[in-house]
Amino acid sequence: MILPKITRRDLLKNVTVFSSLFLFKKALPAPVDGYGKKDLPNLRESVFLSGGKKLKIKFDPKSCDGPYSALFNPVVIEGNRRLQKLVEPLVSKQMAEILPNVFAGPRIGWGVPFAVNQKAVFIKDAPVSIDAHPFKAKWLVFLHTADLAEMPRDPFGLYESPFKGEGRLGELIADYIIVYADGTRESTAIKRRHQIGMFHRQWGENCFESVAHHKSYPTRAHHEQTAVDWGWSQTRVNAGDDGQWVNWLWAWENPHPEKEIAGFRFEPMNGAVVLWAITAGDVSSYPLRWRPRRKALFSLPSHLEFDPRLDDQGLLSQIQLDMGQIISASLRLSYPNDRWPQSYNNALPEVSRREVLIEYASHPEACFHLSDGTTIPIADLEGKRPPERLRPVVPASQKVLIKVVEKGNKKPVAVKLHVHGEAGEYLAPLDRHRLPNSAWFEDYSVDFVHNGAHNCTYIPGETVIYLPVGNVYIEVSKGFEIPPVRQAVAVTPETKEITIELEKVLRWREKGWVTADTHVHFLSPNSALLEGAGEGVNVVNLLATQLGELMTNVSDFDGETTHGSKEAGGDGEYLVRVGTENRQHVLGHISLLGYNGNIIVPMTTGGPDESAIGDPVEVLLTEWARQCRKQRGIVILPHFPNPRSEHAASIVDGNIDGVEMTSWGNLYAGINPYSLCDWYRYLNCGYFVAAVGGTDKMSARTAVGTVRTYAKMDTENEFNYQTWMEAIRKGHTFVTYGPLMEFGVDGKPPGSRINMSSTGGTVDITWKVASVTVPMSKVELVVNGEIKESRGIRPDRDEDHWSLKIDKSSWIALLVRGHYPDKPEIIAAHSSPVMIQVEGSPFYAGADAMTILEQIEGAMAYVDTVGTRAEDVAYKRMRLILESAHRSLHNRMHQFGMYHHHTPPEHHAEHRHG
């Protein structure tokens, strides 16, 4: 693992800062380089027809939330009040303070252009009449806002009746009267929180028939594009309806579109209104209402690369919508749909270089605007002959229940699920992320994003999902004993339910083996339970820790609860236990699992990035290990062997139960030979520690149990967390990325010890291997760190035996290699060893012992020199512990006649240099 008090209202104000800047003179950062919105043709000088006359408008990009629709023309109106004249007591103190900073110029909101100028129509004490060049329109869109209204209180501080809320719901503020050229009129009431809102909206006081001047827009998560607030950036959306100044757009449908409109009359009723502009529209349905989300494929020219960056209005540079919004855009993923059932689980899709999958919401008469000036109406996209550059994706509108059951008994089972459509679009259940976030410590949802491309989620056996009519492609998996299923399903308008059956074909669990991930972070216990069950991992060890000034999962630790156990109300098959990963930057990390009582602190020490700057080295890994065992836990060295330092002393001290082979997010790397070779050093010197598998999961890029531990329970013991820990202590384990094994030496399982007389003997080695995930290629016999036997095997299952003559103390383990068809061969599984002790032949390898001793000496040198010194008592205590481990190994080396050079701090008088 390398790596002022504010209210909710204040947070919302902060996160919508760009919507307030939309109307302010303060300059926003320029749009992204290249084909930015500043280059879109309709944001240069534009010509409109207003009442039969040409009107030229030059738009400033910072006052536009996107391109405008050609279906609208601004109406030229003459205001009655310059902004500079709107002062107290005409307006409230709050409005008077903000108005001098308001940017009063042409703008675009929701695809509607407005001819705003320095004179607004101010409506308060007397009616205002305005003439206009006669024009016809189906719709009028008003850009206006209201001043604040005080809420009177009684002498006791309570609000007076009738209580209308801060937004003064339903209060009549004005009448707007449309005057036709024939002298007839149409009047409509303007009510607060209906047709108009206040310029400063209280959170929760939303309008029902009008929208804020800035349409909703997407944001990117912090890891994708730097954001002011990484937490809020995960929402990926900004409603655009908050800020210091908000104008409101209200659309009025003209009941007489055949008549010419010649003017307006505005009659005040209760409060002050600032009317900025009026625009005429010729659309067939309500102009401010969008349809539900849809998707399309956008093809870029061959010489262009996709630019995913958003500007401050949430706009892409290469494609935008006028009466709508592009919600997300990503390079298209291409799956092997034509051979989907034959492809393998978690296989990565190809990523297109020029096709972009966009998701959008829009009015049916909206248009896409491309950076080269091309305009494509939505109607063309959704017609019978869509343009080549923009093709529709069948919308996901069919609500379907997906159920995954065990074959035979129809019992629902938790699984990992992936679904995509014909265009490669990920289809998420209703209660899961459509855009999973796989960044470190940004989101802890029950999702898996393989290599940043292949999106999956976990379900408890069934889920509700919207699917497109047509073919969809489903992937379902659950661990290493059930063959994964990839299935193409034809969805019709009649499809209401899809059931997928899983069949267990490998019975390792029934033979007493249970699976575990020894190293998971950040998830909640319930999320870890679901992910563990979905991956077929019986035990998930969720580790609280400290990272610098960040504390994670600490409140989930109570030193007693095993989530999912029968005592905790579960069925006892899938368990989560919260332990701790205690860490030092130089001396190393150590995982303390299953211990009872109080949390072992400090969780980190020695300074960044594991602990805070200035934290002294005040405790050793070896001390943490001893304390964990006192509290009846087990001790694992995580992501072995790094950080490669003091754990050598902890192993020599005899307080380590297992070394962890770690995957992080890589499904294809296999067990790292570097980890194995470091482990072999200790086995060669007789220090037995079991092999375990843990992912160090810290984001959705890593699946729980990608690499996992299989541990064999004693047949007389019921599976629970305590019996699992006992199996780890005994070393009855193997580590795997998929292949399963049964391995014995003279019938003894991994972790066993066999004693032989001084004459040695011959042992019978039996093995059986099987895999429903990674195709196997070889089985190898490892003896004292060397490959003694190697045999090619069938990809799905095989078994055999070997005889091996033993003439000295030896350890024996089984190694399995394998690979997917398009991937290199990996070490896919490895057992813990069987230790054979031959009388008179101690386990000892001089070169390995020397490197272990040097590692301990390195830890001592660090504590003596650059490590931030704790109080003298702590320093001396730690120094004695390290000296004890050093002396233990050093004396063994001398017993075997190995003399060596010491580092300067470790010279001693009795040492003889050869």
N, C-alpha and C positions, 0 to 999 in steps of 0.2 A: 504494500500500500504506500505508493509514493505520492506522494502528493504535497432625542428629547421627547419625550413622551408625546405621542400624537394620537388623534382619534381616527376612527374609521373614515370619517368625513374628510379629515386632512389627507389621509392616504389616497382617497379617491381623487382629491384635488391634485395631489402631486402626480399621480399616474396619468392624469389627463391634461398635463401642462401644455401639451402641444395644441389641444383644442382651444385653450385660451389664447395662445400666441397667434392663432389663426386670424384674429382680428386686431392684433396689436402691432405697433410700429416696430417693435424689436425684431431684428432680422433673424430668420431661421437659418440654420446651415443649408448650404446649397444642396440640391438633389444630387444623387450619385452621378459620377462622371459617365460619359458616354451618352446613351440614348435616354436622357432624363426627361422628366415631364416638362422641364423648361424648353425642350425642343419640340414638344408636340405641337403640330401646326395650329390647333385651335386655342392654344394659350398665347399665341402672338396676337398682333392686332387683328381683331375680328370685326366683321361687318354684319349688322342685323337690320332687319326691317321692322321699324317701330311706327305703327300707325301710317304705313305707306311711305315712310321716310327712312333713309339710310342712317344707321347709327354705328359709329366706329368706337370700339372699345378695346383697350389694351389691358390685358389681365396680368397682374403680378402673381407669379406662382405661389407665393407664400399666403395668398388669400384665396386659394383654390384647393378644394379637396379632390380634384380630379378634372378630367375634361368635361366640356358641356355637351348637351344634346342639341342637335340641330332642330329639334321639335319645339324649342322654346325661343322666344324673342323678348328682350327686356322692354318694359313700357317706360317711356320718358315721362317722369313726373317732377314737378318743381316743389321742393320742400319749403316749409315755412320757418325753419329755424336752423341756424348754423350751430354746429356742435359747441363752439366756443360760448354760445349764449345759453346753453343748458346748464345752469348753475342753480345753487340753492337760492330761494326755496322752491323754484320750479320743479326741481327733482330732489331726490333724497341725497343726503350727504354722501352715501356710499356710491351712488351713480355719478354724482358730480366729481368725485375724486378719481374715478376710473375713466370717464369720458375723454379727458385730454389725451389719453394714450390709445384710444381706439383708432384703428386704421380704417379710415372711411374712403374706400375706393372700390372699383368693380371687383366682384368676386363670383365664385362658383360654389354652389352647395347642392349636393345630391344630383349633380348633372344639370342643374338649373342655373343659367347666367343671370346676374343681377347688376343693374347699372346704378351702383351706389355712389353718392358724391358727398360733398361736405355739408349739404343741407338736407336734413331729414324732415319728415312730416311728424311734428310733435303734437300729440293729442292729449289735452288735459282739461282745460277750463272752458273752451268754446269749440263749437263745430268747425271743421276745416273742410273746405271744398277745393277740389283740384280738377282742372280740365286736362284732357288727354287728346292727342290726335286719334280720331276714331279708328277702331280696330275690332276684329272679331277674334274670339278665342273660345275653346272648349273649357279651358281651365285658367284660373289665375292663381299664382303662387305668391304669397305675401311674405316678405322678410321683415319681421318686426320683433319687438321685445317689450316687456313691461317693467316699470319701476317696482321696487320693493314695496310691500304693504305691511305695516306694523300689525302685530296681534295684541290688542288691548288686554290688560290684566285687571283683575279686581284688587281691592285693597289687601287681599290675602296672598297675592302672587299667583293666583290661578287664572287661566285664560277665560275670557268672557264667552258666553254663549251668544250666537251659535258658533260652535267650534269648527272652523273650516280648514284648519291646518296652516302651516307656514306658507303653503302655496295658494291659500285662499280658494280652495276647490269650488268651481262653479260660479264664482263671483263675476257678475257682469262688469266688464271694464270699458266696453265701447260697443257701438253699432257701426258696422261698415256697410255703406250703401253704394251699390254699383249703379251708375247713371247711364242709361242707353241713349243713343242719338235720337230716338223717337220720343224722348221725354219720360219713358217708363223707368221704374226703379226696382231693384231687388235689395232687400236688407237682410243682414245676418248678424246675429249676436256674437260678440267676441267675449268668451268667458275664460277666466284664468284656469290653467291646467287642462284646457280643452284646445282652443284655437291659438292660445298664447301662453307663454310662461314668463317668469321673471328673468331679468338679465343675469341674476346670480341664483342658480337653482340649488335649493337644499337637497342633500342626498335623500332619495326616496320620494321626492315631490315631482314625479314625472308627469308629462303631458300626455293626453289621451288621443288628440286629433292633430297634433303638430309634432315636428321633429326638430332637434337641435340643428344649427346651421351646418355642422360638420358631420358628414355621414360616418357611420361606424367604419373602423379600419383595422387591418391586422397589424400586429407587432410580431417581432421574432423573439424567440427565447434568447436569453442573455448569451448563451454559448454560440448561437448562430450569428448574432449581431449585437454588439455591445449596447446594453440598456442601462438607464439610470438606476433602475430597481430590478435586480435579477429575479426577485420573488414574483413581483407582479408581471414580469415579462413572460412568465410561464403560462399566463392566461391566453397569450397570443392574440389579444383583442383589446380594442379601446372603443368604448361606446361613443366617444366624441361628444357627449352631452353634458360636460362639466367644464369648469374653468371660471376665471374671474368675470368673463363676459360671455353670455350665450344669447344669440339671436335664435328666433324660432321661425321655421317654415311651415306655413299652413296653406293647403291647397283647397280652392273653392271651385266646385263644378258649376259652370254656367248653365242655368236652365234654359237659356235662349241663345245658343251658340250662333244662330243665324242673324242675330242683331249685332249692330256695331255698338261698342262701348265708347262713350264720349267723356266720361269723367267719374269722379268718386266724391263721396261725402263721408266724413268720419265724425261721429258724434260721441263725445266722452261721456262716461257714466260714473266710473268710480276708480280713480287712479290715473297714472300717466303712461302713455304708450309712445314708443319711438318706432316709427315706420320708416324703414330704410329704402325699400324698393318693392316694385311689383313686376312680375314677369308673366307673360301670356304663353300658354302651352297648347299644343294640338295633339295630345295623346288620347288613347281610347279608354284608359282606365286610370285609377287613382295614381298620380305620378310619384308619390312618396312611399308607395308600398312595393316591396320586392317579393318575388316568389321564393320558395325554398331553394336550398343549395342545389347546384348542378355542377357537372364537371365537363371538361373538354380537353382535347389534345392540341397544343399549340406548337407548330413546327417553325423553328428558326431557320433562317438562311444558313447555308453551309459555312459561310465565313464568320458567323457570329457564335459566340458562346453565351450560354444562359447566365444572366446576372441576377442572383436571388436577393440582392439587397433591396431594402425598403427605404424610401425617403421618409422625412418626418411626417408626412401625411399618410404613411402606410402604403405608398404606391410603388409599383415596380417601374422600371425604366422602359421595358420593352413592350408591355401590353397593359392597358388600363380599360376601365369601363366608365361610361358617363353615368347613366341612371342605375348604378349598381356598384358592386365592389368585388374585386378579386380577393378571395379569402386566403388562399394558399397557392403556392406554385413550387413544383419540384420536378426534377428530371424523371422522365418516365422509367418505370421498372418493367423489364421484359422477362416474363416467366416462360418456361417451356409448356405452354398450355396444351399443345398437341400431344405431348407425351407426359402429362402431369402425373398420372398414376404410377408411371415407371421411374420418375425422378426421385431423388432421395430427400429425406427430412432435413429441413433447415438449409437446403441448398440455396445459394445466393442468386438473386436475379441479375441479369445484365442491366447496366445503367446506360440509358440513351445519352447521346451527346447533344442532340438537337431537338428532341421531342420533349415538351414540357407538359406535365399534367397540371392543369389549373382547376381550381375549385372556385365557384363564384355564386353570388346571389344577385338578382337583378330584376328590374322592371321588364316586362315582355317586349317593350319597344326600345330597350337600351341598345347601345352599340359598343363594340370593342374598338379601341383606338390603338393602332400599332405605331411603333416608333418611326416607321418610314412614311407615315401619313395616311396609311390605309385605314379605312373605317369598315367594319364588318357588323352589320345588324344582327342582333340575336336571332331574328326571324330567319336569316339566311343560314346561320349555323344549325338551327333546328329544323330547317326545311328538308326537302327530298334530296337536294344536291348541295351539301355543305361545301364551303371552300376548302381547298387543299391545305391551306395554312392553319385552319381551325376546324377541327372535327369534333362532333359531340360524343360524349360518353353516356351510355344508357344510365339514366338516373336510378339510384337505389331507393325505390319507393315501395317495395313489397316487404311488409312486415312478416318475419319468419321466426319461428322458434327452432333453434338448433339444440338437439339433445345428443349427448354422447353416453353410450351405455355399454356395460359388459355383455359380451356375447353369451347367450344362454339365459342369464337371469334378468336381463334388462335393467340392472341397477345403474343409476347415473354415477358417473365417475368424473372426478376433477381432471382436467387435461390442459395442455397448451394448445391454443387454437390460432390458426391463420386462415383468413379468407380474402380472396381478391377477385376482381372482375376481369372481363376480357381485355381491358386496357392496362392491366397490372395494378389498378387502383386498390389500395388496402380498404377493406370493409370491416369496420370495427363494431362490436356490440354496442348497444345504446348506452351502457354504463361504463364504457371504456374510451380511452383516448383515440380520436381519429388521427391525431398527429402525436404519437408517443415521443416523450422526451427522454433521450438516452444519455443526457449529460450528467456529470458527477455532481451529486448533491443538489440537483435541481428538481427532481421529481422522484417519488417513491411508489409509483403506481404499479399494478400487477401486470406489467408488460415486459416483453423481451424484444429487443431490436438487434437482430443478428448483424453484426458488422455495419451498423448504421443504415441498413437497407431493408432487411426482411422483417416486417413487423408482425408480432404475435402478441397474444394476451392469454391470460389464464381464466378459466371459467370453472365453476363448481359442479359441472355436469350438464348444465343447460344455460342458454342465454337467448335474449331477443335481439334481433339484428335486422336492419333494412338491407335488402338485396335487390339488385337490378333483375329485371326479367331477361332471361338468357342464361348463358353458362357462367357459373361461378366455380371457383377452384378452392377446395378446402384441404387444409392440412391439420391433422390431429395427432398428437403424440403424448405418451405418458411413460417416461423412463426408459430403462434398458431391457425390460423383460416382455414388453408388448410391442409388436411391430408397428411402426408409425403408419398412418393412413394418409395417402394423398388421393383425393377423389374429386372428379368433376361432376357437378350436379346441374341439371337443366332446371332453372326456375321458371315457372309459369305464373300467370295471374291467379291460379288456383292453389299454388304452393303455400301452405301455412306452417308446415313443420318438416324438418329434415332430421333424420335419426341416423347416427353413425355408430356402428358396433366395433368395439375393440376386443381382440382375443389375446389372452395371455398365453404365450407359447413357451417361455422359459420360466421354470418354477424355482428359482433360487430363493425367493421369499419363503416358499413352503418348506424349503430345506433348512430354514433357520437363519438365512442371511437377511440382514437389514441394511438399508442404505443411509448414508449421512453426508451432509455438507458441513464441514467443520468451521466454515468461515464466511459469514454473511453479515453485511452492514446495512443500516439505514431503514430497512423495511419495518413496518409495524409487526408485532407478533401475529396478528390475524392475516396480514398480507403474506408473511413468511409461511404460515400454515397453508394458505391456498397455493402459493407457488410450489411449495414442497410437495403437496399432494398432486398438483398438476404435472410435476416432473417425476413422480414416483420416488421422492426422497423421504424416507421415514423420519429422519432426525435432521432438523435445521438448527444449527447453532448460530444464533443471532448475537452479535458481539457489540456491546457498548464500548465506546472509546472516546478519547480526546484527541483532537487534531489542532494543535496550536491553542487558539482560544475557543474552539468549537467543541461542544459536547454532543454526542449522539447516542440515542437509545438509553441514556442513563436512567431516565424515569421508568423504563420498561424492566429494569433489573430489580428483583425483590429477593433473590437468593433462595427461592423455594418453589416457585410455580413452574410447572412444565405444561405449557399450553398444548391442548389437544389430548392430554392424558385423561384417563377415566376419572381421576380425582378432580380434574378441572372441567369435567363435563363433556369431554370428547370421547371418541371411540377407541383411542389408544393406538391407532395405526400410524397416524402422522403426528409428530411432536415438534414443538419449538421450545428451546430453552435459551434464555438470555444469559450469556456469560460476558467476559470482557477480553478485549485485546489490549494488553498493557505494553507500552511502547517507549523506546528510546531511539533517538536518531542514529547514534553511533553504535551503542551496545546491542541494539536489536529489538525485536518484537517477540511477544509471547502470548499465546491464547490460553485463557484460563476458563475451562468449560465445566459447567454443572456444579460448581461449588455452592455450598449453603452459607447462609448468614450474610453478613455485611459485605458490601462491595469492597474489593481490595484496592486500596488507594495508596499513593497517587496512581492514577491510571497511566500517566506519562510523566517523564522527568528528563532532565538533561538538555532542555532547550529545543528550538524549532528544528524541523517543522512538526515534530511529534508533540512537543509541549510548548509552553509559552517562552518567549525570550526572557532569559534571566533565571529560569528554573534550574536549580542545581542538580547534579547527579546525586540522588539521595537514596536510591534503592537499586538493587541488581535484579536482572532477570531470574537469577538463581533464588533470590529471596522471594520474589513473586511466586515462583514455582513451589517453593517449600510451603508458603502460606496457603496456596490453592490446595495442596494435598492435605494440609491440616484441616481445611474446610471441606474435605471429601470430594474434591473435584479432580479432573484430569488435566494434564498440561501438554499442549501442542506447540511445536515451533512452526509458526505460519510462514507461508510462501518461502519454504526452505530452499536455499540456505541464507537468503538475504533478509535483513542486514547481517552480514557475515562477521560476527564478533563474539560477544560473550556467551552465546549459546553453547559454545564448545565446553565451557566450564560447567554449564548446567547439565549437559549430557554426562560429562565425567562425574559430576556430583550425583547422578542417578535419579534426577527428578523430572525427567522428560518421558512422556508416554508415547509420543508420536511425532514424526516429521511430516509436514504437509506438502504434497505436490499440488501446485496451484495452476489454474487455467487462466485467471482473469477472464477476459471475454473471448478468448481464441478457441474456437471449436476444432481447429485443424492442426494446432501445434503439437498436441500430445504431451506426454510427460517429458519434461525437460531433462535431457541427459546430464546437464550441469547439476540439477538437483540430485539425481540418482548418484552421480559419482561422488558428490560431497557426502551423501548418506553412507555410501559404501565404505568411506574412510573409517567411520565409527564402528560399523559392523566388523570390519577387518581387525579392529582392535578389541572386539568383544563387547562393545557397548550396544546392547540391543535396544532399538526403538522401532516401534511399528510404523508402517507406511499408512498415511491417511490422505484423503483427497478433500480439498476445500477450494472454493472459487475465489474468495476475497471479493465477492459481489459488492459493488458500490454504485451500480447504476443499472439501467435497463439493458445495457449492452452485454451484460453477463446473465446467463440463466442459472438459477439455483441448480446445483448438481451437474453442471457441465462436466466437471471432473468430480468424482464422488468416492466415498469410502464404502466398501462392502465389509461388514463385520459379522462373524458367525456367532450366534447365540448358543450357549449350552442348551442342549435339548430339554433339560429338566426345568429351565427357567423361562418364565413368561417374558415377552418383550416389553420393556419399559426403559425409561432413560437410564436408570441405575444399571440394569443388565447390559445395556449398550455400552456404558462406560467400562464395565468389567471386561467386555469383549475387546475393547481398545487396549486396556491395560495388559491383557494377555497376548495381544498382537495377532489375534485371529482375523486378519484383514487382507484385503487387496484394494488397490486403487485402479480406477478405470475411467476411460472416456466412452465406453460402450461395451466392449467384450467382457463376458463373465467367465469365471474360472472356478474349478475345484482342483486343488493341488495338495498333494500329500507326499510325505517322505516316510516310508515304512508305515503308512496309514496315519501319520501325525499331520495335523493341519498347520498352516503358517502360524508362527509365534511359538511353536513347540520347541522343547529342548530334548535332545537325544544324547545320552551318555554312552561312550564306547570305551572299551579297554584300550590299552596302549597299542595293541596290534591293529586297531581300526576295524574295517569291515566293508561290506557292500550294502548299499541301501537301494530300495526299490522306489522309484519316483513315478507317481501316477498323476495324470492330469486330464482334465476335460475342459474344453472351452466352447463357448457359443456366443453368437452376437446377432441381434436383429437391427443394429444400427450401423456401426462402422464395420465394413467388410474386413475380415481378418486375412493376414498373409503369412505370418510366421509365428511359431512358438519357440522360445529360446530358454535354455537352462542357464541361470547365472550362479556361479560358484565362486565365492570369495571375490566378487566383483568382475569376474571374467566369464565370457560366454563359452560354455563347455559343450553345449548341444544346440543345434538349430535345425528346425524342420519346417518346410512349407506345409500349409494346412488349407483346408477348405474354407471359404469365406464365411460360412454360416455356423458350422459346428464341426468339431473334431475331438479325438481323444487318443491317447497313446500312453506308453510308459517307457522309462529308461532305467537302466541299472548303473550305479555309479560307485566306484571303489573309493573309499575314504581312508586316508592314511595320516591325516592331521586334522586338527580342529577346523571345521568349515561351516560356512553358512550357505544355504541353498534357497534360491527364489526362482519364481517363474515370471517370464516376461512375454507379452504378446504384442506383436506388431500388426498394423493394419492401415488401410487408407480407403478413402472414397475414390471412385473411378478417375476423377479429374484432379486429385490432390496427391501430394507426396506421402510416402510411407512415414508413419509416426509410431512412437511407443505408445500403444493404446491401453495397456494394462500392465500392472506389476504387483506381485504379491509381497507381503512381508516374508521374511526368511524363516526357515527352520534352522535352528542353531545346533550343530553337532559338536559335542565336546569330546575330544579324544584325550584320554588320560595321559598326562605328561606333555601335552601339546597345547599350551595356552593360545588363545586368540591374540595375535600380535602381528602388526606390520609396521616396521620401523619408519619407513618414509611417511606413512599416514600419521603415525603417532607424532612425528616431528611437526607436521603441518598443524595438527590439533594443538600441540603445545605452543606453537608460534601464535596461534589465534588467541589463546588465553593470555599470552604475554602482551599481545596487542591491546586487549581489553585493560590489562593492568597499566600499560603505558598511557592509555587515554585517561583513566581515572587519576593517574599521577600528574598529568601535564595539562592538556587543554580542556579537559572536562571541568565545567563550572563546579567548584568545590563546595560541598555542603559543610555543615559543622564538623568539627574534627572527629567527634565520636562516630558519626555516620561514615566518614571517609575511612577511618581505621577498621570499622566493622566490615565494610565492603572489601577492603584490601585483604583482610584475613580470609574472607570467603574465597576470593580469587586465588590467593596463595595456597589455600588448602587443595583446590582442584588442580592447580599447577603442580603441587608437590606430589599428589596422588599419581598423576600420569608420569611426571618426571622420574619418580622412584621406580615405576615399572620399566621405564626405558633403561635406567641404570641396571636393573636386574637382568635385562637382556643384553647388557654390555654395550649399550649405545651411548656414546659420549658426544657432546655437541657444543657448539658455541651458543652462549646466551646473549640475549639483548642486555645492554648495560645495567638496567635495573635488577636483572636476575642473576648476576654473578654470585657465586657462593664459594666459600673457602674449600669445601671438600670436593668441588668439581675438578675432575682431571681432564685436561684437554689432550686428546690423542694426537 
